[in-house]
Amino acid sequence: MDYFHIATILIVLAAFFGYVNVRFLKLPNTIGLMLITIVFTLAVFALSYVDSTLLNAERYIISQIDFKEILLDVMLSFMLFAGALHTNFEQLRVQRWPVLVFATLGVLASTFLVGYGMYFLLPLFGLEVQLIYCLLFGALISPTDPIAVLGILKNVGAPKKLETKIVGESLFNDGVGVVVFLTIFKIAQLGNGEIEVSEIFELFVVEVIGGITLGLAVGWVTYRLMKSIDDYDIEVIITLAAVMGGTVIAQKYHLSAPLAMVTAGLVIGNDTVRNSAMSEITESYVDKFWELVDILLNTILFVLIGMEILVLTFETSYMFAGLVAIPLVLLCRYLSLLLPVKFFEKRLDFAPKTNLIMTWGGLRGGISIALALGLTLDMQRDLFLVITYIIVVFSILVQGLTLGKLVKKYSPTIN
């Protein structure tokens, strides 16, 4: 079965599951697609006791897909660019400092809090894991997933100031989280070998600063090209070329492609560039094109996440560790945001319960699963993949379904 047939099957499933959700369940697409896919996969498991043909076919499809490569190297750039393109730039500019702190210091604090928490928690289930591998898990589970967050926030009616904090943080902490993960991954691979602090610092700085710089350059070049012509067809293609070309350049020179595409999307999507470089019809076509790309890739992504249940190792100790890790990860996120929120809340007129809502609204998604799949077996891949999957499913289905109620509960006090 070639890639075209696999892609066809995934899109047909996504279309069918999406129809079922819109027609009957009426849940946000992110939640509905994952729920239906998990139920479908469990039904296939049950059917396999009578006939394993469908289960074998689904396993074959999953075995042919490198989820980590497809998400991190291909889909993520398109999704982050689309999300950034439609982010309120002026609101983000006002909230830039808290967003920056949340996405950097917040991710680092959460990484170490979760890492040390898991290091002391896992032995309770008879699981002895080295601290460096627990920190790796902390790094892959700490960044919130902008794909999941953007999909759900559209449906909950969150106030703009609060939405900007959550979305802005999610767009940037994704890129930072991947860099932190890769940095700790490199340390873990070296084991007891000597490691220069300067090398780790250089890796981090080159990925982050280099990615943002590349994004600014790609955004500026795209802006100049679009400003010099007035043809909406070609201008849409130029934005597509910017994402694909920028991603290839970032990968070649080991820069952060996610941060590059977020930056480029913010540059191209801000009102100044829109007003000076895009006609009204061009702006409409660019927005609609990227909305369609975003919706299509989102549907495929959450169908894939639901199907990834087939690669899990079902051991009782792993399952219990995953269930206990849910409140640990939520507590660590709350603590990692506590000081930044306290510092900025009076200066920028934060809404009451901002920390609580950002904690509950910090959804985990495909990025965490992709990074967990990138672990090696000696890094406790099977254990951390099960724990990650449990947290992601809880995050999307439980936090996602109740986020709107939490926002509405405090909406009388939120402006």
DRENSENU-230128 format. One record per residue (C-alpha): residue number from 0; z, x, y; residue in one letter. Coordinates in steps of 0.5 Angstrom, whole numbers. Example, Ala and Ser with C-alpha at 12.3 -4.5 7.8 and 13.67 -1.06 7.14 Angstrom:
residues 2
n / z / x / y / res
0 / 16 / 25 / -9 / a
1 / 14 / 27 / -2 / s
end
This chain:
residues 415
n / z / x / y / res
0 / 0 / 0 / 0 / m
1 / -2 / 3 / 7 / d
2 / 1 / 3 / 13 / y
3 / -3 / -3 / 16 / f
4 / -1 / -7 / 10 / h
5 / 6 / -6 / 11 / i
6 / 5 / -7 / 18 / a
7 / 2 / -14 / 17 / t
8 / 8 / -16 / 12 / i
9 / 13 / -14 / 17 / l
10 / 9 / -18 / 23 / i
11 / 8 / -24 / 18 / v
12 / 15 / -24 / 16 / l
13 / 18 / -23 / 24 / a
14 / 13 / -29 / 26 / a
15 / 15 / -33 / 20 / f
16 / 23 / -32 / 21 / f
17 / 22 / -32 / 29 / g
18 / 19 / -39 / 28 / y
19 / 25 / -42 / 24 / v
20 / 30 / -39 / 29 / n
21 / 26 / -42 / 35 / v
22 / 25 / -49 / 31 / r
23 / 31 / -50 / 27 / f
24 / 37 / -45 / 29 / l
25 / 35 / -44 / 36 / k
26 / 39 / -38 / 37 / l
27 / 38 / -32 / 41 / p
28 / 32 / -28 / 38 / n
29 / 36 / -22 / 36 / t
30 / 41 / -26 / 33 / i
31 / 37 / -31 / 29 / g
32 / 32 / -26 / 26 / l
33 / 37 / -21 / 24 / m
34 / 41 / -27 / 21 / l
35 / 35 / -30 / 17 / i
36 / 33 / -23 / 15 / t
37 / 40 / -22 / 12 / i
38 / 40 / -29 / 8 / v
39 / 33 / -28 / 6 / f
40 / 34 / -21 / 3 / t
41 / 41 / -24 / 0 / l
42 / 37 / -29 / -3 / a
43 / 32 / -24 / -6 / v
44 / 38 / -21 / -9 / f
45 / 40 / -27 / -12 / a
46 / 33 / -29 / -15 / l
47 / 32 / -22 / -18 / s
48 / 37 / -24 / -24 / y
49 / 31 / -29 / -26 / v
50 / 25 / -25 / -23 / d
51 / 26 / -18 / -20 / s
52 / 18 / -18 / -17 / t
53 / 20 / -20 / -10 / l
54 / 26 / -15 / -10 / l
55 / 22 / -9 / -12 / n
56 / 16 / -11 / -7 / a
57 / 22 / -11 / -1 / e
58 / 25 / -4 / -4 / r
59 / 18 / -1 / -4 / y
60 / 16 / -3 / 3 / i
61 / 23 / 0 / 6 / i
62 / 22 / 6 / 2 / s
63 / 15 / 7 / 5 / q
64 / 18 / 6 / 12 / i
65 / 22 / 12 / 15 / d
66 / 26 / 8 / 20 / f
67 / 29 / 14 / 24 / k
68 / 22 / 16 / 25 / e
69 / 19 / 10 / 27 / i
70 / 25 / 7 / 32 / l
71 / 27 / 14 / 35 / l
72 / 20 / 17 / 35 / d
73 / 16 / 11 / 37 / v
74 / 19 / 4 / 38 / m
75 / 25 / 6 / 42 / l
76 / 20 / 9 / 48 / s
77 / 16 / 3 / 49 / f
78 / 23 / -1 / 49 / m
79 / 27 / 3 / 54 / l
80 / 21 / 3 / 58 / f
81 / 20 / -5 / 58 / a
82 / 27 / -6 / 59 / g
83 / 28 / -1 / 65 / a
84 / 21 / -4 / 68 / l
85 / 25 / -11 / 69 / h
86 / 32 / -8 / 71 / t
87 / 34 / -10 / 78 / n
88 / 33 / -3 / 81 / f
89 / 37 / -5 / 88 / e
90 / 43 / -7 / 84 / q
91 / 43 / -1 / 79 / l
92 / 42 / 4 / 85 / r
93 / 49 / 0 / 88 / v
94 / 52 / 1 / 81 / q
95 / 49 / 8 / 80 / r
96 / 56 / 12 / 80 / w
97 / 60 / 8 / 75 / p
98 / 53 / 7 / 70 / v
99 / 53 / 15 / 70 / l
100 / 60 / 15 / 68 / v
101 / 60 / 10 / 63 / f
102 / 54 / 13 / 60 / a
103 / 56 / 20 / 60 / t
104 / 64 / 21 / 60 / l
105 / 64 / 14 / 57 / g
106 / 60 / 16 / 51 / v
107 / 63 / 23 / 50 / l
108 / 70 / 20 / 50 / a
109 / 69 / 14 / 45 / s
110 / 65 / 20 / 41 / t
111 / 72 / 24 / 40 / f
112 / 76 / 18 / 40 / l
113 / 72 / 14 / 34 / v
114 / 71 / 21 / 31 / g
115 / 79 / 23 / 31 / y
116 / 81 / 16 / 29 / g
117 / 76 / 16 / 23 / m
118 / 79 / 22 / 21 / y
119 / 86 / 19 / 20 / f
120 / 83 / 13 / 18 / l
121 / 79 / 14 / 12 / l
122 / 84 / 18 / 8 / p
123 / 88 / 11 / 7 / l
124 / 82 / 9 / 3 / f
125 / 82 / 15 / -1 / g
126 / 76 / 18 / 3 / l
127 / 77 / 25 / 5 / e
128 / 72 / 27 / 10 / v
129 / 71 / 33 / 15 / q
130 / 73 / 32 / 22 / l
131 / 66 / 35 / 24 / i
132 / 63 / 29 / 20 / y
133 / 67 / 24 / 23 / c
134 / 65 / 26 / 30 / l
135 / 58 / 25 / 28 / l
136 / 60 / 18 / 26 / f
137 / 63 / 17 / 33 / g
138 / 57 / 20 / 36 / a
139 / 52 / 15 / 33 / l
140 / 56 / 9 / 34 / i
141 / 59 / 10 / 41 / s
142 / 52 / 9 / 45 / p
143 / 51 / 1 / 46 / t
144 / 44 / -1 / 44 / d
145 / 40 / -3 / 50 / p
146 / 35 / -7 / 45 / i
147 / 40 / -11 / 43 / a
148 / 44 / -12 / 49 / v
149 / 38 / -14 / 53 / l
150 / 36 / -19 / 48 / g
151 / 42 / -23 / 48 / i
152 / 44 / -22 / 56 / l
153 / 38 / -26 / 58 / k
154 / 41 / -32 / 54 / n
155 / 48 / -32 / 57 / v
156 / 47 / -32 / 64 / g
157 / 51 / -26 / 66 / a
158 / 53 / -25 / 73 / p
159 / 48 / -20 / 76 / k
160 / 53 / -15 / 78 / k
161 / 56 / -15 / 71 / l
162 / 49 / -15 / 68 / e
163 / 47 / -9 / 71 / t
164 / 53 / -5 / 69 / k
165 / 52 / -7 / 62 / i
166 / 44 / -6 / 62 / v
167 / 44 / 0 / 66 / g
168 / 50 / 3 / 62 / e
169 / 46 / 1 / 55 / s
170 / 39 / 4 / 58 / l
171 / 42 / 11 / 59 / f
172 / 48 / 12 / 54 / n
173 / 43 / 11 / 49 / d
174 / 39 / 17 / 51 / g
175 / 46 / 21 / 52 / v
176 / 48 / 19 / 45 / g
177 / 42 / 21 / 42 / v
178 / 43 / 28 / 45 / v
179 / 51 / 28 / 44 / v
180 / 49 / 26 / 36 / f
181 / 44 / 32 / 36 / l
182 / 49 / 37 / 39 / t
183 / 54 / 35 / 34 / i
184 / 49 / 35 / 28 / f
185 / 47 / 42 / 30 / k
186 / 54 / 45 / 30 / i
187 / 55 / 41 / 23 / a
188 / 49 / 44 / 20 / q
189 / 52 / 51 / 22 / l
190 / 58 / 50 / 18 / g
191 / 63 / 56 / 19 / n
192 / 57 / 60 / 22 / g
193 / 58 / 63 / 29 / e
194 / 56 / 59 / 35 / i
195 / 55 / 60 / 42 / e
196 / 58 / 55 / 47 / v
197 / 52 / 57 / 51 / s
198 / 47 / 55 / 46 / e
199 / 50 / 48 / 45 / i
200 / 51 / 47 / 53 / f
201 / 43 / 49 / 54 / e
202 / 41 / 44 / 49 / l
203 / 45 / 39 / 52 / f
204 / 43 / 40 / 59 / v
205 / 35 / 41 / 57 / v
206 / 35 / 35 / 53 / e
207 / 38 / 31 / 59 / v
208 / 36 / 34 / 65 / i
209 / 29 / 36 / 62 / g
210 / 28 / 28 / 60 / g
211 / 30 / 25 / 67 / i
212 / 26 / 30 / 70 / t
213 / 20 / 29 / 66 / l
214 / 21 / 21 / 67 / g
215 / 21 / 22 / 75 / l
216 / 14 / 26 / 74 / a
217 / 11 / 21 / 69 / v
218 / 13 / 16 / 74 / g
219 / 11 / 19 / 80 / w
220 / 4 / 21 / 77 / v
221 / 3 / 14 / 75 / t
222 / 5 / 11 / 81 / y
223 / 0 / 15 / 85 / r
224 / -6 / 13 / 80 / l
225 / -4 / 6 / 80 / m
226 / -4 / 6 / 88 / k
227 / -11 / 9 / 88 / s
228 / -14 / 4 / 85 / i
229 / -14 / -4 / 85 / d
230 / -16 / -6 / 78 / d
231 / -11 / -9 / 73 / y
232 / -14 / -8 / 67 / d
233 / -14 / 0 / 68 / i
234 / -7 / 0 / 71 / e
235 / -4 / -4 / 65 / v
236 / -7 / 2 / 61 / i
237 / -5 / 7 / 65 / i
238 / 3 / 5 / 64 / t
239 / 1 / 5 / 57 / l
240 / -1 / 12 / 57 / a
241 / 5 / 14 / 61 / a
242 / 9 / 12 / 56 / v
243 / 5 / 15 / 50 / m
244 / 4 / 21 / 54 / g
245 / 11 / 22 / 56 / g
246 / 14 / 21 / 49 / t
247 / 9 / 26 / 46 / v
248 / 11 / 31 / 52 / i
249 / 18 / 30 / 51 / a
250 / 18 / 31 / 44 / q
251 / 14 / 37 / 44 / k
252 / 18 / 41 / 49 / y
253 / 25 / 38 / 46 / h
254 / 27 / 34 / 52 / l
255 / 30 / 27 / 51 / s
256 / 24 / 22 / 51 / a
257 / 29 / 16 / 51 / p
258 / 32 / 18 / 58 / l
259 / 25 / 20 / 60 / a
260 / 22 / 13 / 59 / m
261 / 28 / 10 / 62 / v
262 / 27 / 14 / 68 / t
263 / 20 / 13 / 69 / a
264 / 21 / 5 / 68 / g
265 / 26 / 5 / 73 / l
266 / 21 / 9 / 78 / v
267 / 15 / 4 / 76 / i
268 / 19 / -2 / 76 / g
269 / 23 / -1 / 83 / n
270 / 21 / -6 / 89 / d
271 / 18 / 0 / 93 / t
272 / 13 / 2 / 88 / v
273 / 11 / -5 / 86 / r
274 / 10 / -7 / 93 / n
275 / 6 / -1 / 95 / s
276 / 2 / 0 / 88 / a
277 / 1 / -6 / 85 / m
278 / -3 / -12 / 87 / s
279 / 0 / -19 / 86 / e
280 / -4 / -20 / 80 / i
281 / -3 / -13 / 77 / t
282 / 4 / -14 / 78 / e
283 / 4 / -20 / 74 / s
284 / -1 / -17 / 68 / y
285 / 4 / -11 / 68 / v
286 / 10 / -15 / 67 / d
287 / 7 / -20 / 62 / k
288 / 4 / -14 / 58 / f
289 / 11 / -10 / 57 / w
290 / 15 / -17 / 56 / e
291 / 10 / -18 / 50 / l
292 / 11 / -11 / 47 / v
293 / 18 / -12 / 48 / d
294 / 19 / -18 / 44 / i
295 / 14 / -16 / 39 / l
296 / 18 / -9 / 37 / l
297 / 24 / -13 / 38 / n
298 / 22 / -18 / 33 / t
299 / 20 / -13 / 28 / i
300 / 26 / -8 / 29 / l
301 / 31 / -14 / 27 / f
302 / 27 / -16 / 21 / v
303 / 28 / -8 / 19 / l
304 / 35 / -8 / 21 / i
305 / 36 / -14 / 16 / g
306 / 32 / -11 / 11 / m
307 / 36 / -4 / 11 / e
308 / 41 / -8 / 7 / i
309 / 37 / -5 / 1 / l
310 / 39 / 2 / 2 / v
311 / 46 / 1 / 2 / l
312 / 51 / 4 / -3 / t
313 / 56 / -2 / -5 / f
314 / 63 / 1 / -6 / e
315 / 69 / -3 / -5 / t
316 / 72 / 3 / -1 / s
317 / 66 / 4 / 4 / y
318 / 66 / -4 / 5 / m
319 / 74 / -4 / 7 / f
320 / 73 / 2 / 11 / a
321 / 67 / -1 / 15 / g
322 / 71 / -7 / 16 / l
323 / 77 / -3 / 19 / v
324 / 73 / 1 / 23 / a
325 / 70 / -5 / 27 / i
326 / 77 / -6 / 31 / p
327 / 78 / 2 / 32 / l
328 / 71 / 2 / 35 / v
329 / 72 / -4 / 40 / l
330 / 79 / -1 / 42 / l
331 / 76 / 6 / 43 / c
332 / 70 / 3 / 47 / r
333 / 76 / -1 / 51 / y
334 / 80 / 6 / 52 / l
335 / 73 / 10 / 54 / s
336 / 72 / 5 / 60 / l
337 / 79 / 4 / 62 / l
338 / 79 / 10 / 67 / l
339 / 72 / 9 / 70 / p
340 / 73 / 2 / 71 / v
341 / 80 / 3 / 74 / k
342 / 77 / 8 / 79 / f
343 / 71 / 4 / 81 / f
344 / 73 / -3 / 81 / e
345 / 76 / -3 / 88 / k
346 / 71 / 1 / 91 / r
347 / 65 / -3 / 88 / l
348 / 68 / -10 / 88 / d
349 / 68 / -10 / 80 / f
350 / 69 / -17 / 77 / a
351 / 76 / -19 / 74 / p
352 / 76 / -17 / 66 / k
353 / 70 / -12 / 67 / t
354 / 73 / -8 / 62 / n
355 / 74 / -13 / 57 / l
356 / 67 / -16 / 58 / i
357 / 63 / -9 / 57 / m
358 / 67 / -8 / 51 / t
359 / 65 / -14 / 48 / w
360 / 58 / -14 / 51 / g
361 / 57 / -7 / 48 / g
362 / 53 / -8 / 42 / l
363 / 51 / -4 / 37 / r
364 / 44 / -4 / 34 / g
365 / 38 / 0 / 31 / g
366 / 39 / 6 / 34 / i
367 / 46 / 7 / 30 / s
368 / 43 / 5 / 24 / i
369 / 37 / 10 / 25 / a
370 / 42 / 16 / 27 / l
371 / 46 / 14 / 21 / a
372 / 40 / 15 / 16 / l
373 / 39 / 22 / 19 / g
374 / 45 / 24 / 16 / l
375 / 45 / 29 / 10 / t
376 / 48 / 27 / 4 / l
377 / 54 / 32 / 5 / d
378 / 55 / 29 / 11 / m
379 / 57 / 23 / 8 / q
380 / 51 / 19 / 9 / r
381 / 52 / 14 / 4 / d
382 / 59 / 12 / 7 / l
383 / 57 / 12 / 14 / f
384 / 51 / 8 / 13 / l
385 / 55 / 3 / 10 / v
386 / 60 / 3 / 16 / i
387 / 55 / 3 / 21 / t
388 / 51 / -3 / 18 / y
389 / 58 / -7 / 18 / i
390 / 59 / -5 / 25 / i
391 / 52 / -7 / 27 / v
392 / 52 / -14 / 23 / v
393 / 59 / -16 / 26 / f
394 / 56 / -13 / 33 / s
395 / 50 / -17 / 33 / i
396 / 52 / -24 / 30 / l
397 / 59 / -24 / 32 / v
398 / 60 / -21 / 39 / q
399 / 53 / -23 / 40 / g
400 / 54 / -30 / 39 / l
401 / 61 / -30 / 43 / t
402 / 59 / -26 / 49 / l
403 / 56 / -32 / 53 / g
404 / 63 / -36 / 52 / k
405 / 67 / -30 / 54 / l
406 / 62 / -29 / 60 / v
407 / 63 / -37 / 62 / k
408 / 70 / -37 / 61 / k
409 / 71 / -32 / 67 / y
410 / 65 / -34 / 71 / s
411 / 69 / -38 / 76 / p
412 / 72 / -31 / 78 / t
413 / 66 / -27 / 78 / i
414 / 61 / -27 / 83 / n
end
